[in-house]
Amino acid sequence: MTSRWDWETGKGLLGMDDPAEVDAALDRNDDHLGAAVIGLALNCPPEVVSPRIIRALELLPGRGRDFPFTAIAHLARLDGRLTPELYDALRAEGLGSAADHAIDDTLTFVPFRDLPLWLKRRWVYVTVRETLLRWWLLPLETVGEAWRAMRERRRT
């Protein structure tokens, strides 16, 4: 029986939908493990993918940790929910790390009522900061547009 996933090159792994295949890749610490975890996140519910993402985070060093966090981001986007273990992984990694995009996607796509308290606080902070920044920049844009209009009048 031939596999539809090419573990030598990584081809087809984004279509991964077999948790047992990913478990085997985790056991052998495969070079393309990150792509397989992302593929599983694209094709399976959070409860199936979550333990495999956690194991991948334990196995993958440095930049390789980007892959499991990308998988978390995809789960947030596609399912609008995460498991408590994934929230814990995001919190442990923290801001200013490989988890940044996953945290941002979680804040964007998971309903506020479903977020843990620490992410609710982050959501409030980000929302208030962006609103204040928008209010601060709006008058500057208006002044800039007025200056451009005046320059255009002078030219004609």
NUNUNU-383122 format. One record per residue: residue in three letters; residue number from 1; y, x, z of N, C-alpha, C in turn. Coordinates in Angstrom, 2 decimals, always signed. Atoms other than C-alpha are relative to their C-alpha. Layout:
REC;residuo;num;nnorth;neast;nup;canorth;caeast;caup;cnorth;ceast;cup
REC;ala;NUM;Y;X;Z;Y;X;Z;Y;X;Z $
...
! end
This chain:
REC;residuo;num;nnorth;neast;nup;canorth;caeast;caup;cnorth;ceast;cup
REC;met;1;-1.18;+0.84;+0.00;+0.00;+0.00;+0.00;+1.24;+0.88;+0.00 $
REC;thr;2;-1.23;-0.78;+0.07;+3.39;+1.39;-0.97;+1.11;-0.74;+0.72 $
REC;ser;3;-1.12;+0.58;-0.73;+6.44;+0.82;+1.15;+1.16;-0.23;-0.95 $
REC;arg;4;-1.17;+0.23;+0.84;+9.54;-0.66;-0.39;+1.18;+0.85;+0.47 $
REC;trp;5;-1.04;-0.88;-0.51;+11.55;+1.83;+1.64;-0.41;+1.45;-0.23 $
REC;asp;6;+0.27;-1.41;+0.27;+11.79;+5.45;+0.61;+0.58;+0.83;+1.15 $
REC;trp;7;-0.45;-0.76;-1.17;+11.93;+7.45;+3.83;+0.38;+1.43;-0.35 $
REC;glu;8;-0.36;-1.37;+0.43;+12.24;+10.74;+1.92;+1.46;+0.08;-0.41 $
REC;thr;9;-1.38;-0.03;+0.51;+15.54;+9.85;+0.24;+0.91;-0.98;+0.73 $
REC;gly;10;-0.78;+1.02;-0.67;+16.66;+6.87;+2.33;+0.29;-1.20;-0.89 $
REC;lys;11;-0.27;+1.08;+0.96;+16.73;+4.63;-0.75;-0.65;-1.31;+0.49 $
REC;gly;12;+0.50;+1.32;-0.36;+16.37;+0.95;+0.05;+0.05;-0.33;+1.48 $
REC;leu;13;+0.04;+0.24;-1.45;+16.78;+1.33;+3.82;+1.04;-1.01;+0.48 $
REC;leu;14;-0.97;+1.01;-0.40;+19.83;-0.91;+3.92;-0.56;-1.42;-0.16 $
REC;gly;15;+0.68;+1.28;+0.11;+17.46;-3.72;+2.98;-1.09;-0.18;+1.06 $
REC;met;16;+1.04;+0.00;-1.04;+15.30;-3.01;+6.05;-0.02;-1.33;+0.74 $
REC;asp;17;+0.16;+1.24;-0.75;+13.92;-6.16;+7.63;-1.27;+0.01;+0.84 $
REC;asp;18;+1.26;-0.13;-0.74;+10.83;-4.84;+9.39;+0.21;+0.84;+1.26 $
REC;pro;19;-0.21;-0.74;-1.25;+11.35;-3.91;+13.07;-1.09;+1.04;+0.28 $
REC;ala;20;+1.09;-0.96;-0.23;+7.93;-2.19;+13.16;+0.24;+1.30;-0.77 $
REC;glu;21;-0.33;-1.20;+0.79;+9.05;+0.22;+10.41;+1.06;+0.83;+0.72 $
REC;val;22;-1.07;-0.71;-0.72;+12.17;+1.08;+12.41;-0.56;+0.61;+1.27 $
REC;asp;23;+0.64;-0.57;-1.19;+10.08;+1.55;+15.55;-0.74;+1.29;-0.34 $
REC;ala;24;+0.72;-1.20;+0.43;+7.91;+4.03;+13.65;+0.99;+1.12;-0.31 $
REC;ala;25;-1.03;-1.01;+0.31;+11.04;+5.82;+12.39;+0.62;+0.55;+1.28 $
REC;leu;26;-0.52;-0.45;-1.29;+12.35;+5.97;+15.95;-0.98;+0.95;+0.67 $
REC;asp;27;+1.03;-0.85;-0.61;+9.05;+7.45;+17.15;-0.03;+1.39;-0.62 $
REC;arg;28;+0.04;-1.31;+0.67;+9.23;+10.22;+14.56;+1.38;+0.62;-0.16 $
REC;asn;29;-1.38;-0.46;+0.09;+13.03;+10.60;+14.83;+0.35;+0.37;-1.45 $
REC;asp;30;-0.18;-0.20;+1.44;+13.36;+10.21;+11.06;+1.45;+0.35;-0.34 $
REC;asp;31;-1.33;-0.42;+0.45;+16.29;+11.77;+9.19;+0.86;-1.18;-0.44 $
REC;his;32;-0.74;+1.16;+0.51;+17.28;+8.38;+7.76;-0.04;-1.18;+0.97 $
REC;leu;33;+0.08;+1.02;-1.04;+16.96;+6.49;+11.02;+1.27;-0.85;+0.06 $
REC;gly;34;-1.26;+0.72;-0.08;+20.66;+5.57;+11.05;+0.13;-1.08;-1.06 $
REC;ala;35;-0.08;+0.98;+1.09;+20.50;+3.84;+7.66;-0.98;-1.15;+0.25 $
REC;ala;36;+1.00;+1.05;-0.28;+17.37;+1.95;+8.72;+0.50;-0.95;+1.08 $
REC;val;37;-0.53;+0.84;-1.07;+19.06;+0.67;+11.89;+1.12;-0.90;-0.54 $
REC;ile;38;-1.05;+0.81;+0.62;+22.07;-0.48;+9.86;-0.64;-1.11;-0.84 $
REC;gly;39;+0.69;+1.00;+0.81;+19.73;-2.22;+7.41;-0.61;-1.10;+0.84 $
REC;leu;40;+0.58;+1.00;-0.89;+17.93;-3.95;+10.25;+1.08;-0.93;+0.55 $
REC;ala;41;-1.11;+0.82;-0.49;+21.29;-5.13;+11.62;+0.50;-0.97;-1.07 $
REC;leu;42;-0.44;+0.87;+1.09;+22.14;-6.57;+8.21;-0.96;-1.15;-0.26 $
REC;asn;43;+1.03;+0.96;+0.38;+18.90;-8.52;+8.03;-0.71;-0.71;+1.16 $
REC;cys;44;+0.71;+0.58;-1.15;+17.79;-9.45;+11.57;+1.01;-0.42;+1.08 $
REC;pro;45;-0.90;+0.44;-1.08;+19.29;-11.19;+14.62;+0.20;+1.09;+1.06 $
REC;pro;46;-0.30;-1.01;-1.02;+20.87;-9.20;+17.47;-1.13;+0.28;+0.98 $
REC;glu;47;+1.07;-0.20;-0.99;+17.92;-9.75;+19.83;-1.09;+0.94;-0.54 $
REC;val;48;+1.01;-0.87;+0.62;+15.60;-7.95;+17.38;+0.54;+1.41;-0.15 $
REC;val;49;-0.59;-1.30;+0.32;+17.99;-5.13;+16.52;+0.44;+0.77;+1.25 $
REC;ser;50;-0.60;-0.62;-1.18;+19.47;-4.45;+19.96;-0.82;+1.13;+0.62 $
REC;pro;51;+0.74;-1.11;-0.63;+16.63;-2.42;+21.53;-0.13;+1.22;-0.91 $
REC;arg;52;+0.12;-1.11;+0.94;+16.35;-0.32;+18.38;+1.32;+0.77;-0.12 $
REC;ile;53;-1.30;-0.67;-0.01;+20.08;+0.41;+18.35;+0.13;+0.87;+1.25 $
REC;ile;54;-0.09;-0.76;-1.25;+19.90;+1.50;+21.98;-0.85;+1.26;-0.08 $
REC;arg;55;+0.87;-1.19;+0.16;+16.96;+3.83;+21.22;+0.63;+1.00;-0.98 $
REC;ala;56;-0.64;-0.89;+0.97;+18.82;+5.23;+18.18;+1.17;+0.74;+0.65 $
REC;leu;57;-1.10;-0.66;-0.69;+21.85;+5.95;+20.38;-0.50;+1.12;+0.90 $
REC;glu;58;+0.58;-1.04;-0.86;+19.59;+7.91;+22.72;-0.49;+1.19;-0.82 $
REC;leu;59;+0.59;-1.05;+0.82;+18.05;+9.90;+19.85;+1.01;+0.77;-0.85 $
REC;leu;60;-0.89;-0.62;+0.99;+20.94;+10.58;+17.48;+1.13;+0.76;+0.68 $
REC;pro;61;-1.06;-0.81;-0.60;+23.34;+13.39;+18.35;+1.32;-0.12;-0.78 $
REC;gly;62;-1.31;-0.16;+0.64;+27.05;+13.77;+17.56;+0.37;-1.08;-0.99 $
REC;arg;63;-0.43;+0.91;+1.06;+28.13;+12.21;+14.27;-1.09;-1.01;-0.36 $
REC;gly;64;+1.08;+0.93;+0.28;+24.73;+10.56;+13.94;+0.12;-1.29;+0.79 $
REC;arg;65;-0.21;+1.20;-0.82;+25.83;+8.12;+16.64;+0.87;-1.03;-0.71 $
REC;asp;66;-0.81;+0.95;+0.78;+28.20;+6.56;+14.10;-0.86;-1.11;-0.58 $
REC;phe;67;+0.87;+0.98;+0.64;+25.23;+4.80;+12.47;-0.35;-1.17;+0.93 $
REC;pro;68;+0.30;+1.13;-0.88;+24.11;+2.74;+15.49;+1.25;-0.84;+0.33 $
REC;phe;69;-1.22;+0.77;-0.28;+27.72;+1.79;+16.22;+0.43;-0.80;-1.22 $
REC;thr;70;-0.24;+0.78;+1.22;+28.13;+0.72;+12.59;-0.92;-1.21;-0.02 $
REC;ala;71;+0.94;+1.13;-0.08;+25.04;-1.44;+13.09;+0.52;-1.06;+0.97 $
REC;ile;72;-0.58;+0.95;-0.96;+26.71;-3.03;+16.14;+1.16;-0.75;-0.65 $
REC;ala;73;-1.12;+0.65;+0.68;+29.82;-3.72;+14.07;-0.49;-1.05;-0.99 $
REC;his;74;+0.55;+0.97;+0.95;+27.71;-5.43;+11.40;-0.57;-1.22;+0.71 $
REC;leu;75;+0.51;+1.14;-0.77;+25.98;-7.58;+14.00;+1.14;-0.91;+0.44 $
REC;ala;76;-1.15;+0.80;-0.44;+29.36;-8.68;+15.35;+0.56;-0.80;-1.17 $
REC;arg;77;-0.55;+0.68;+1.18;+30.57;-9.53;+11.85;-0.90;-1.11;-0.49 $
REC;leu;78;+0.91;+0.95;+0.62;+27.47;-11.29;+10.61;-0.46;-1.11;+0.94 $
REC;asp;79;+0.55;+0.98;-0.94;+26.23;-13.04;+13.75;+1.03;-0.55;+0.98 $
REC;gly;80;-1.02;+0.47;-0.94;+29.39;-13.36;+15.82;-0.45;+0.06;+1.45 $
REC;arg;81;+0.48;-0.15;-1.38;+27.48;-12.28;+18.91;-0.73;+1.33;+0.14 $
REC;leu;82;+0.73;-1.22;-0.34;+25.96;-9.25;+20.62;-0.82;-0.28;+1.26 $
REC;thr;83;+0.79;+0.12;-1.23;+23.42;-8.75;+23.39;+0.72;+0.73;+1.14 $
REC;pro;84;-0.62;-0.71;-1.12;+24.42;-7.63;+26.89;-0.20;+1.52;-0.08 $
REC;glu;85;+0.26;-1.44;+0.12;+22.80;-4.23;+26.19;+0.97;+0.66;-0.98 $
REC;leu;86;-0.93;-0.56;+0.98;+25.04;-3.71;+23.17;+1.41;+0.05;+0.56 $
REC;tyr;87;-1.30;-0.06;-0.68;+28.14;-4.62;+25.17;+0.04;+1.19;+0.95 $
REC;asp;88;+0.07;-1.13;-0.92;+27.02;-2.08;+27.77;+0.12;+1.33;-0.74 $
REC;ala;89;-0.08;-1.23;+0.80;+26.59;+0.58;+25.06;+1.42;+0.24;-0.48 $
REC;leu;90;-1.40;-0.14;+0.43;+30.09;-0.10;+23.74;+0.88;+0.45;+1.16 $
REC;arg;91;-0.81;-0.37;-1.17;+31.55;+0.13;+27.22;-0.27;+1.44;+0.43 $
REC;ala;92;+0.35;-1.37;-0.40;+29.68;+3.34;+28.01;+0.62;+1.03;-0.94 $
REC;glu;93;-0.58;-0.93;+0.98;+30.89;+4.99;+24.81;+1.51;+0.02;+0.11 $
REC;gly;94;-1.44;+0.10;-0.22;+34.43;+3.75;+25.36;+0.85;+0.15;-1.24 $
REC;leu;95;-0.98;-0.12;+1.08;+37.55;+3.89;+23.27;+0.23;+1.46;-0.35 $
REC;gly;96;-0.25;-1.37;+0.44;+38.50;+6.94;+21.26;-1.28;+0.72;-0.36 $
REC;ser;97;+1.30;-0.59;+0.30;+34.92;+7.51;+20.16;-0.61;-0.67;-1.22 $
REC;ala;98;+0.72;+0.60;+1.12;+32.33;+6.47;+17.62;-0.06;-1.51;+0.10 $
REC;ala;99;+0.09;+1.45;-0.22;+32.43;+2.98;+19.11;+1.26;-0.76;-0.38 $
REC;asp;100;-1.28;+0.66;+0.26;+36.03;+2.25;+18.09;-0.10;-1.15;-1.00 $
REC;his;101;+0.09;+1.05;+1.02;+35.23;+0.31;+14.91;-0.88;-1.15;+0.47 $
REC;ala;102;+0.88;+1.06;-0.51;+32.42;-1.58;+16.60;+0.74;-0.86;+1.03 $
REC;ile;103;-0.79;+0.76;-0.97;+34.77;-2.58;+19.43;+1.01;-0.87;-0.73 $
REC;asp;104;-0.97;+0.78;+0.77;+37.44;-3.66;+16.94;-0.66;-1.20;-0.68 $
REC;asp;105;+0.70;+1.10;+0.67;+34.93;-5.73;+14.96;-0.49;-1.04;+0.99 $
REC;thr;106;+0.43;+0.93;-1.03;+33.58;-7.26;+18.14;+1.17;-0.88;+0.44 $
REC;leu;107;-1.19;+0.76;-0.40;+37.10;-8.29;+19.19;+0.42;-0.99;-1.09 $
REC;thr;108;-0.41;+0.85;+1.11;+37.68;-9.77;+15.74;-0.97;-1.14;-0.27 $
REC;phe;109;+0.99;+0.97;+0.49;+34.42;-11.61;+15.05;-0.80;-0.73;+1.08 $
REC;val;110;+0.71;+0.70;-1.07;+32.91;-12.55;+18.43;+0.99;-0.91;+0.70 $
REC;pro;111;-0.94;+0.92;-0.67;+34.49;-15.66;+20.00;+0.41;+0.53;+1.38 $
REC;phe;112;-0.56;-0.49;-1.26;+36.73;-14.84;+22.96;-0.84;-0.44;+1.19 $
REC;arg;113;+0.76;+0.55;-1.15;+34.69;-17.07;+25.30;-1.32;+0.74;+0.22 $
REC;asp;114;+1.28;-0.70;-0.10;+31.56;-14.97;+24.58;+0.14;+1.46;+0.39 $
REC;leu;115;-0.22;-1.41;-0.32;+33.15;-11.59;+25.34;-0.17;+0.25;+1.50 $
REC;pro;116;-0.01;-0.36;-1.42;+32.48;-9.80;+28.63;+1.44;+0.24;+0.46 $
REC;leu;117;-1.35;-0.08;-0.56;+35.47;-9.51;+30.93;+0.76;+1.24;-0.47 $
REC;trp;118;-0.71;-1.21;+0.39;+36.28;-5.90;+30.03;+0.50;-0.09;-1.45 $
REC;leu;119;-0.45;+0.16;+1.38;+36.50;-6.82;+26.33;+1.05;-1.10;-0.12 $
REC;lys;120;-1.06;+1.01;-0.01;+38.55;-9.92;+27.10;+1.34;+0.64;+0.35 $
REC;arg;121;-1.24;-0.72;-0.35;+41.10;-7.67;+28.79;+0.49;+0.82;-1.17 $
REC;arg;122;-0.38;-0.80;+1.18;+41.07;-5.38;+25.73;+0.59;-0.91;-1.08 $
REC;trp;123;-0.49;+0.93;+1.00;+41.55;-8.41;+23.44;+1.43;-0.42;+0.32 $
REC;val;124;-1.34;+0.40;-0.41;+44.59;-9.56;+25.44;+0.98;+1.14;-0.24 $
REC;tyr;125;-0.87;-1.16;+0.19;+46.07;-6.05;+25.40;+0.33;+0.20;-1.48 $
REC;val;126;-0.21;-0.22;+1.44;+45.60;-5.65;+21.63;+0.86;-1.11;-0.59 $
REC;thr;127;-0.75;+1.14;+0.54;+46.93;-9.13;+20.87;+1.47;+0.06;+0.40 $
REC;val;128;-1.39;-0.09;-0.47;+50.06;-8.69;+23.01;+0.69;+1.18;-0.67 $
REC;arg;129;-0.60;-1.18;+0.62;+50.70;-5.19;+21.63;+0.35;-0.26;-1.46 $
REC;glu;130;-0.26;+0.27;+1.42;+50.39;-6.31;+18.01;+1.09;-1.04;-0.18 $
REC;thr;131;-1.06;+1.01;+0.09;+52.59;-9.35;+18.61;+1.36;+0.63;+0.27 $
REC;leu;132;-1.28;-0.66;-0.31;+55.32;-7.25;+20.23;+0.41;+0.96;-1.11 $
REC;leu;133;-0.30;-0.91;+1.10;+55.09;-4.67;+17.46;+0.51;-0.77;-1.21 $
REC;arg;134;-0.44;+0.84;+1.12;+55.42;-7.41;+14.84;+1.42;-0.50;+0.25 $
REC;trp;135;-1.35;+0.48;-0.32;+58.48;-8.82;+16.64;+1.02;+1.12;-0.13 $
REC;trp;136;-0.91;-1.14;+0.05;+60.00;-5.35;+16.85;+0.25;+0.42;-1.45 $
REC;leu;137;-0.14;-0.44;+1.38;+59.37;-4.55;+13.19;+0.68;-1.03;-0.89 $
REC;leu;138;-0.59;+1.04;+0.84;+60.56;-7.89;+11.78;+1.51;+0.21;-0.21 $
REC;pro;139;-1.43;-0.24;+0.24;+64.29;-7.20;+12.39;+0.24;+1.27;-0.83 $
REC;leu;140;-0.16;-1.22;+0.79;+63.86;-3.69;+10.97;-0.26;-0.26;-1.48 $
REC;glu;141;+0.27;+0.36;+1.40;+62.34;-5.12;+7.80;+1.16;-0.80;-0.58 $
REC;thr;142;-1.13;+0.80;+0.46;+65.18;-7.62;+7.54;+1.20;+0.88;-0.30 $
REC;val;143;-1.12;-0.92;+0.22;+67.79;-4.88;+7.89;-0.27;+0.85;-1.24 $
REC;gly;144;+0.35;-0.79;+1.19;+65.95;-2.77;+5.31;+0.18;-0.78;-1.28 $
REC;glu;145;-0.18;+0.85;+1.19;+65.91;-5.66;+2.85;+1.47;-0.23;-0.29 $
REC;ala;146;-1.44;+0.19;+0.18;+69.64;-6.25;+3.42;+0.63;+1.25;-0.62 $
REC;trp;147;-0.52;-1.25;+0.58;+70.40;-2.57;+2.69;-0.40;+0.15;-1.45 $
REC;arg;148;+0.44;-0.08;+1.39;+68.32;-2.69;-0.48;+0.81;-0.95;-0.88 $
REC;ala;149;-0.78;+0.98;+0.77;+70.16;-5.81;-1.63;+1.42;+0.50;-0.22 $
REC;met;150;-1.38;-0.53;+0.15;+73.54;-4.17;-0.97;+0.02;+1.13;-1.02 $
REC;arg;151;+0.05;-1.10;+0.98;+72.53;-1.06;-2.94;-0.16;-0.52;-1.41 $
REC;glu;152;+0.18;+0.61;+1.33;+71.38;-3.23;-5.83;+1.31;-0.57;-0.51 $
REC;arg;153;-1.30;+0.57;+0.39;+74.79;-5.00;-5.86;+0.96;+1.09;-0.44 $
REC;arg;154;-0.91;-1.09;+0.33;+76.64;-1.70;-5.93;-0.32;+0.59;-1.37 $
REC;arg;155;+0.41;-0.57;+1.28;+74.64;-0.52;-8.92;+0.42;-0.88;-1.17 $
REC;thr;156;-0.34;+0.90;+1.11;+75.49;-3.59;-10.96;+1.46;-0.32;-0.06 $
! end
